[in-house]
Amino acid sequence: GARGQDDALRPLHAGAALPPEGTVAVLRRAQFVSNGPPPTVESAEFPGARVPRQFGELDLAVSRAELLLVCGAIGSGKSTLLAALANAAPLRAGHRALTLSRAYCAQRPFLLRGSVRANITFGKLPFAPSRYAEALRLAALDLDLRQLSHGDQSECGEGGCNLSDGQRARVAFARAIYADADFLILDDVFAAVDAGTATLLWSSLETLLRREKAIVLATHQLQL
């Protein structure tokens, strides 16, 4: 199919009206392809094979002060949908309009070899101490940093290899909060944390919603 069109919240096609005020993301008749679920013994042609799965036509709009939960089993296409909302994956067809003020926490967080602080502030200058402290608190990283030998100056390592899975996800979450974006796209930040930390993170999402942030959260934890 034809590749989808990407816009920064301009009309989705000729003659269309602008999306309503407060809208941060719109998909119209969007089609995309997911890798599909892990293979079964019966379906796999070779070890590790996945059968691509096409989705569409999908209509979706996300507005400020709105939380959209994307739930489903592993391999059901949640990550592909979020990548499409972040403009990190192509559409096979359809239209997409997104705010430029967005932050994307992928399922495998992108981390540099530098310090925890450098990965959170990510070159955003000047450094804002109060906003940084709040980002740490809302991402439930305070205790973790006290336990690391060099605090927020501790090295993350290549791809965050010096951190646990849960810490990597929360460093990426803290980066999204520190960026102060209007639209947060979070791919399973609850996946590798204990119940107590998950409760803190959920409370943080409520705080961000009160500040009129738009949030899309993918999770396979249906108990949320």
N, C-alpha and C positions, 0 to 999 in steps of 0.2 A: 504494500500500500504506500501511498504518498506520505512523506515525512511530515509530522505535525508542525504547526507554526507556533513560534514562541514570541510573546510580547510582554512588555512591562506594563500590564494593566491598561493597554490601549484597547480599542474595540477589537473583538475577536475576529470579525470579518467585515467586509464592506457593508455599510448600512446599519451595523449593529451599534447599540448604545454602549457607553462606558459601563463597566460593572458598577453596582451600587457603592456609595461611599462606605468605607470601612471594610470592603472586600480585599483580601490579600492574595487570593488564589482562585483561579477558575479553570476547570477543564470542561471542554465541550466535545462530545462525541469522540473522546480520546480512546485510542487503542494502543496497547503496549504488550510486550512479551515478557513473561517471567520464566526463570529457569525451571520452574516446576518443583514438585515435592521430591524428596529423596527416593530413589528407585527401590522397588521390591525385587526379590529374587526372580519372580516370574516376568517382570517387565524390563529388567536391565539387560541390555545387550552386552555390556561389559561393566566391570566394577566401577562405581562412581557415576554411571550414566544418569542423566536427568532428561526428562522429556519436556521440551518447551511448552508453555501454556499461554495462549493468547487471551487477553482481556479486552473488553470493550463491547459496545460503545458506552463510555462512562461520562456522565455529567456530574460535576462536583463543584461546589463553591465553598470557600472557607472565609469567615469574617472575623474581625477583631473581637476579643473577649469571648471566643468560642473554642471549645475543646472537642476535637474529633478523634474518637478512638477507632483504630483499625485493628480488628481482632481476627484471629484465625490460626490454623495449625502451621507448623513449620513447613515452608515451601508453598504456601498458599498464595504468594504474590504480594505480601505486605511491603516488603522492602522495595520491590519494583515500583509500586504505587508511590511510595514516599520519594524515591529517587526521581520519579516523574514530576512530583510536586516541587522538588528542589531544582528542577532543570538539570539534573545530573544524569538523566537517561532520556533517550529519544522516544518520541511518540511515533508509532507506525502510521498513524493518521489522526486527524482531529486538530483541535486548537487548544492552546494553553496560554494563560495570561497570569503573570506573577508579579508581586511586589519586589522591588529591588532590595528591600530591607528584610532579609530572611537569613536564618541560620539553620544549618543542616547537620544533625548528628547521625552519621551513618551507622549501620550495624557493626562495621569494623571501623572504629574511630580513626581519623587521620591525625597522627601525632608526630611531631618532629623529635629529633634526638635531644633537644634542649631541655631546659628546666620545666617544672610544672608551671611556674608562673609564665614563662615565655609561651607555653602552649595554650594558656588561657587568654593572655592579653593579645597574643598573635600579631604583634606589631602595631596594635591600635594605640596611637599616641595622641596626647600625653597620657601617662599612666594615671588612672583614677583610683586612689587607694580605697575610698569608701565603697565604690561600685565593685571593686575587686574583692573586698572583704565580704560583701553581700553575695557575690557570685559563689564564693567558697561555701558560705553558709547554706545557700539554697541548693547547692549541689551536694550537700552533706559531706564535704571534704575536710572539714575542720579537724576532726579526730585523726583522720588519715595523715594529714600533714604533720601533726604533733608526733606521730609514730615514725615518720620518715626521718632518717638521720640528718638531712639538711633542709628539712621543712619544704617550703615551696621552691627552694633552689635545688632540690633533688633532681637528678637527671631522669627523664622518662625512658631514655634508651631508644634504639631503633624501633619504630612502630609502637612504642610504649612497652617494650619488653621488660622493663624494670617494675611495671605496675601490674596489679591484678586486672582481670577482665572488668570487674565492677569499677575499679579506680579509673581505668581508661575511659569507660563510658561516662563517668561523672566529670572527668577533666573536660571532655568534649561538651558536656552539658553546661559546665561552668563557663566555657568559652562562649557558648550561645547566649547565656545570660549576660555576660560581660559586654558582648557586642551590642546589646540593647536593641535587637532586631524586633520588628513588628510581628514576624511570623517565624515560629520555631517548629522545625520538622524533626521529630525525635524517634529514632528507630530502636525501640526496645531498650531504653535506658534502665529499665527495671530488671533486665534479664539475669544479671549476675550479682544481685545484692540480696542481703538478708531481709527478713520481714520488717525489722525495725527501720532500716535504711529506706526501704520502699515506702513506708509510711511517711518518713520525712520528705522524700521526693514528691510524693503525692500532695503533701501540704504546700510544697514549693510551687507546684503547678497551679494550685488554687490562688496563691499569691500573685503569680504572673497573670492569671486570668483577670484578677481584680485590677491589674494595670493595663487591661485591654490588649494583652498579647493574644494572638491567634496561635493555637497549638494543635498539631497533628501528632498523635502518639500511636505507634504500632506496637502491639504486644500479642503474645500468645498466652498470656496469663489472664484467662477469662474471669478469674475471681476479682479482678480490679473493677 
